[in-house]
């Protein structure tokens, strides 16, 4: 049995249909991947903004702690000096 032109044309038509179907599926997959990557990019940008805000607050907290420690030290020094002065005058 030999292959006729009709058989070849039918096979080529089926192959063409399969390729077209595959192309459509790949186009849909590409769209899903691109949309997913855009969603991930937006999420990462939101996380980076949140992290930057947290770092800024942490720096403010550290600055406030340093000021508080300085003021506490200053008050402690004044109280110690006053107590020493009073102890010297009273004793």
C-alpha positions as CSV (number, residue, x, y, z in Angstrom):
1,X,0.0,0.0,0.0
2,X,1.4,3.4,-1.0
3,X,0.8,6.8,0.5
4,X,-1.3,9.0,-1.6
5,X,-1.4,12.8,-1.9
6,X,-4.7,12.8,0.0
7,X,-3.1,10.9,2.9
8,X,-0.2,13.3,3.0
9,X,-2.5,16.4,2.8
10,X,-4.6,14.9,5.6
11,X,-1.5,14.3,7.8
12,X,-0.2,17.8,7.1
13,X,-3.6,19.3,8.0
14,X,-3.7,17.4,11.3
15,X,-0.1,18.5,12.0
16,X,-1.0,22.1,11.2
17,X,-4.0,21.9,13.6
18,X,-1.8,20.4,16.3
19,X,0.8,23.2,15.8
20,X,-1.9,25.9,15.9
21,X,-3.4,24.4,19.1
22,X,0.0,24.2,20.7
23,X,0.7,27.8,19.7
24,X,-2.5,28.9,21.3
25,X,-1.8,27.0,24.5
26,X,1.8,28.4,24.6
27,X,0.4,32.0,24.1
28,X,-2.0,31.4,27.1
29,X,0.8,30.0,29.2
30,X,3.1,33.0,28.3
31,X,0.3,35.4,29.4
32,X,-0.2,33.5,32.7
33,X,3.6,33.6,33.4
34,X,3.9,37.3,32.5
35,X,0.9,38.2,34.7
36,X,2.4,36.1,37.5
37,X,5.7,37.8,37.2
38,X,4.1,41.2,37.3
39,X,2.2,40.2,40.4
40,X,5.4,39.0,42.1
41,X,7.2,42.2,41.1
42,X,4.4,44.3,42.7
43,X,4.5,42.2,45.8
44,X,8.3,42.6,46.1
45,X,8.0,46.3,45.6
46,X,5.4,46.5,48.4
47,X,7.6,44.4,50.7
48,X,10.6,46.7,49.9
49,X,8.5,49.7,50.8
50,X,7.4,48.1,54.1
51,X,11.0,47.2,54.9
52,X,12.2,50.7,54.2
53,X,9.5,52.0,56.6
54,X,10.5,49.6,59.3
55,X,14.1,50.5,58.9
56,X,13.3,54.2,59.2
57,X,11.3,53.6,62.4
58,X,14.1,51.5,63.8
59,X,16.6,54.3,63.1
60,X,14.2,56.8,64.9
61,X,13.9,54.4,67.8
62,X,17.7,54.1,68.1
63,X,18.1,57.9,67.9
64,X,15.4,58.3,70.6
65,X,17.2,55.7,72.8
66,X,20.5,57.5,72.5
67,X,18.8,60.8,73.5
68,X,17.1,59.1,76.4
69,X,20.3,57.5,77.6
70,X,22.1,60.9,77.3
71,X,19.4,62.7,79.3
72,X,19.3,59.9,81.9
73,X,23.1,60.1,82.3
74,X,22.9,63.9,82.6
75,X,20.2,63.7,85.3
76,X,22.2,61.0,87.1
77,X,25.3,63.2,87.0
78,X,23.4,66.2,88.4
79,X,21.8,64.1,91.1
80,X,25.1,62.6,92.0
81,X,26.8,66.0,92.1
82,X,24.0,67.5,94.2
83,X,24.1,64.5,96.6
84,X,27.9,64.9,96.9
85,X,27.6,68.6,97.5
86,X,24.9,68.1,100.2
87,X,26.8,65.3,101.8
88,X,29.9,67.5,101.9
89,X,28.0,70.4,103.4
90,X,26.1,68.3,105.9
91,X,28.9,66.2,107.1
